[in-house]
Amino acid sequence: MIHIEQNIYTTQDGSTIIMLTPAGRLDITTAWQFRLKLQECISKLSHHIVIDLGQVNFIDSSGLTSLVAGMRDADKVKGSFRICNIHPEAKLVFEVTMMDTVFEIFETQEEALEGVPRTIG
C-alpha cells in the first residue's frame, strides 16, 4: 500500500492542477495503485498533474512505467505532467535511465505549478 496525498490548485488563468505526493516506495508492489490514482485524477479531476517525489526514497522500473503512463494519459487529453522535488535517492534512477530527459522536472512545487522547467543537477 502506498500513501498518496492529493492537493488541488487553481492557477491565475483558472486551470485546475492536481498535485500528488506519494510517500515510500514506488515499486512493483505499489506502482499499480499509483497508476490507478493517476488515471482517476486525469480522467475525472484535471488534465494537469504535478507529482512531488520528495517522499519517494525508492523507485524501480515499475514506478517509472507508471509515471510514463501518466504522462502519456495527460498528453492524450492535451494536459501537462510535471515532476518536482525528486528525492536524492530516487534522482539517480532518473539519471541512469535518462528519464530526466523525458519528463518536465522542477526543483520545487512552486516552480512546477508555475511551469518553469529546469535540468536535474
C-alpha positions as a Markdown table, in Angstrom:
| # | Residue | x | y | z |
|---|---|---|---|---|
| 1 | Met | 0.0 | 0.0 | 0.0 |
| 2 | Ile | 1.3 | 3.4 | -0.9 |
| 3 | His | 0.1 | 6.6 | 0.7 |
| 4 | Ile | -0.7 | 9.4 | -1.8 |
| 5 | Glu | -1.5 | 12.9 | -0.7 |
| 6 | Gln | -3.7 | 14.9 | -3.1 |
| 7 | Asn | -3.9 | 18.7 | -3.3 |
| 8 | Ile | -5.8 | 20.8 | -5.8 |
| 9 | Tyr | -4.5 | 24.2 | -7.0 |
| 10 | Thr | -6.1 | 26.7 | -9.3 |
| 11 | Thr | -3.8 | 28.9 | -11.5 |
| 12 | Gln | -4.3 | 32.5 | -12.2 |
| 13 | Asp | -5.9 | 31.6 | -15.6 |
| 14 | Gly | -8.4 | 29.3 | -13.8 |
| 15 | Ser | -6.8 | 26.0 | -14.7 |
| 16 | Thr | -7.0 | 23.3 | -12.1 |
| 17 | Ile | -3.8 | 21.4 | -11.2 |
| 18 | Ile | -3.7 | 18.2 | -9.2 |
| 19 | Met | -0.6 | 17.7 | -7.1 |
| 20 | Leu | 0.0 | 14.1 | -6.0 |
| 21 | Thr | 2.6 | 13.4 | -3.3 |
| 22 | Pro | 3.3 | 9.7 | -2.9 |
| 23 | Ala | 5.3 | 8.5 | 0.1 |
| 24 | Gly | 7.5 | 5.5 | 0.5 |
| 25 | Arg | 8.5 | 3.2 | -2.3 |
| 26 | Leu | 7.2 | 3.4 | -5.9 |
| 27 | Asp | 8.0 | -0.1 | -7.0 |
| 28 | Ile | 6.4 | -3.3 | -8.4 |
| 29 | Thr | 4.2 | -3.7 | -5.3 |
| 30 | Thr | 2.8 | -0.1 | -5.3 |
| 31 | Ala | 3.1 | 1.2 | -8.9 |
| 32 | Trp | -0.3 | -0.2 | -9.9 |
| 33 | Gln | -2.1 | 1.7 | -7.1 |
| 34 | Phe | -0.2 | 4.9 | -8.1 |
| 35 | Arg | -1.1 | 4.3 | -11.8 |
| 36 | Leu | -4.8 | 3.9 | -10.9 |
| 37 | Lys | -4.7 | 7.1 | -8.9 |
| 38 | Leu | -3.1 | 9.0 | -11.8 |
| 39 | Gln | -5.8 | 7.6 | -14.3 |
| 40 | Glu | -8.6 | 8.7 | -11.9 |
| 41 | Cys | -7.2 | 12.2 | -11.5 |
| 42 | Ile | -6.5 | 12.8 | -15.2 |
| 43 | Ser | -9.9 | 11.4 | -16.3 |
| 44 | Lys | -12.1 | 12.9 | -13.6 |
| 45 | Leu | -10.4 | 15.9 | -12.0 |
| 46 | Ser | -7.8 | 17.7 | -14.1 |
| 47 | His | -5.7 | 17.2 | -17.2 |
| 48 | His | -2.8 | 19.0 | -15.4 |
| 49 | Ile | -0.8 | 16.9 | -12.9 |
| 50 | Val | 2.2 | 17.6 | -10.7 |
| 51 | Ile | 3.9 | 14.7 | -9.0 |
| 52 | Asp | 6.0 | 15.6 | -5.9 |
| 53 | Leu | 8.6 | 12.8 | -5.4 |
| 54 | Gly | 10.2 | 14.3 | -2.3 |
| 55 | Gln | 8.9 | 11.5 | -0.1 |
| 56 | Val | 9.6 | 8.6 | -2.5 |
| 57 | Asn | 13.0 | 7.2 | -1.5 |
| 58 | Phe | 13.0 | 4.3 | -3.9 |
| 59 | Ile | 11.7 | 3.9 | -7.4 |
| 60 | Asp | 12.1 | 1.0 | -9.8 |
| 61 | Ser | 11.2 | 0.3 | -13.4 |
| 62 | Ser | 7.5 | -0.3 | -12.4 |
| 63 | Gly | 7.4 | 3.1 | -10.8 |
| 64 | Leu | 8.9 | 4.8 | -13.8 |
| 65 | Thr | 6.5 | 2.9 | -16.1 |
| 66 | Ser | 3.5 | 4.3 | -14.0 |
| 67 | Leu | 5.0 | 7.8 | -14.4 |
| 68 | Val | 5.4 | 7.4 | -18.2 |
| 69 | Ala | 1.9 | 6.1 | -18.5 |
| 70 | Gly | 0.6 | 9.1 | -16.5 |
| 71 | Met | 2.5 | 11.4 | -18.8 |
| 72 | Arg | 1.0 | 9.8 | -21.9 |
| 73 | Asp | -2.5 | 9.9 | -20.4 |
| 74 | Ala | -2.1 | 13.7 | -19.8 |
| 75 | Asp | -0.6 | 14.2 | -23.3 |
| 76 | Lys | -3.6 | 12.4 | -24.9 |
| 77 | Val | -6.0 | 15.0 | -23.3 |
| 78 | Lys | -3.7 | 18.0 | -24.1 |
| 79 | Gly | -2.8 | 18.3 | -20.4 |
| 80 | Ser | 0.5 | 18.7 | -18.6 |
| 81 | Phe | 2.5 | 16.3 | -16.5 |
| 82 | Arg | 5.3 | 17.6 | -14.3 |
| 83 | Ile | 7.5 | 16.1 | -11.6 |
| 84 | Cys | 9.2 | 18.0 | -8.8 |
| 85 | Asn | 11.3 | 17.7 | -5.7 |
| 86 | Ile | 12.8 | 14.3 | -6.6 |
| 87 | His | 14.2 | 12.6 | -3.5 |
| 88 | Pro | 18.0 | 12.4 | -3.7 |
| 89 | Glu | 18.0 | 8.6 | -3.5 |
| 90 | Ala | 15.5 | 8.3 | -6.4 |
| 91 | Lys | 17.2 | 11.0 | -8.5 |
| 92 | Leu | 19.9 | 8.6 | -9.6 |
| 93 | Val | 17.3 | 6.3 | -11.2 |
| 94 | Phe | 16.1 | 9.1 | -13.4 |
| 95 | Glu | 19.6 | 10.0 | -14.4 |
| 96 | Val | 20.8 | 6.4 | -15.1 |
| 97 | Thr | 17.6 | 5.6 | -17.2 |
| 98 | Met | 17.8 | 9.0 | -18.9 |
| 99 | Met | 14.2 | 9.6 | -17.7 |
| 100 | Asp | 15.4 | 13.0 | -16.6 |
| 101 | Thr | 15.3 | 14.0 | -20.3 |
| 102 | Val | 11.8 | 12.6 | -20.8 |
| 103 | Phe | 9.9 | 14.4 | -18.0 |
| 104 | Glu | 9.4 | 18.0 | -17.2 |
| 105 | Ile | 11.2 | 18.1 | -13.9 |
| 106 | Phe | 11.3 | 21.0 | -11.4 |
| 107 | Glu | 13.2 | 21.7 | -8.2 |
| 108 | Thr | 10.2 | 22.8 | -6.1 |
| 109 | Gln | 6.4 | 22.6 | -6.1 |
| 110 | Glu | 6.2 | 26.3 | -6.7 |
| 111 | Glu | 8.3 | 26.0 | -9.9 |
| 112 | Ala | 6.3 | 23.1 | -11.1 |
| 113 | Leu | 3.0 | 24.9 | -10.5 |
| 114 | Glu | 4.4 | 27.9 | -12.4 |
| 115 | Gly | 5.8 | 25.7 | -15.2 |
| 116 | Val | 9.4 | 26.9 | -15.2 |
| 117 | Pro | 11.5 | 23.9 | -16.4 |
| 118 | Arg | 15.0 | 23.1 | -15.1 |
| 119 | Thr | 17.5 | 20.3 | -15.5 |
| 120 | Ile | 18.5 | 17.8 | -12.9 |
| 121 | Gly | 21.8 | 18.7 | -11.5 |
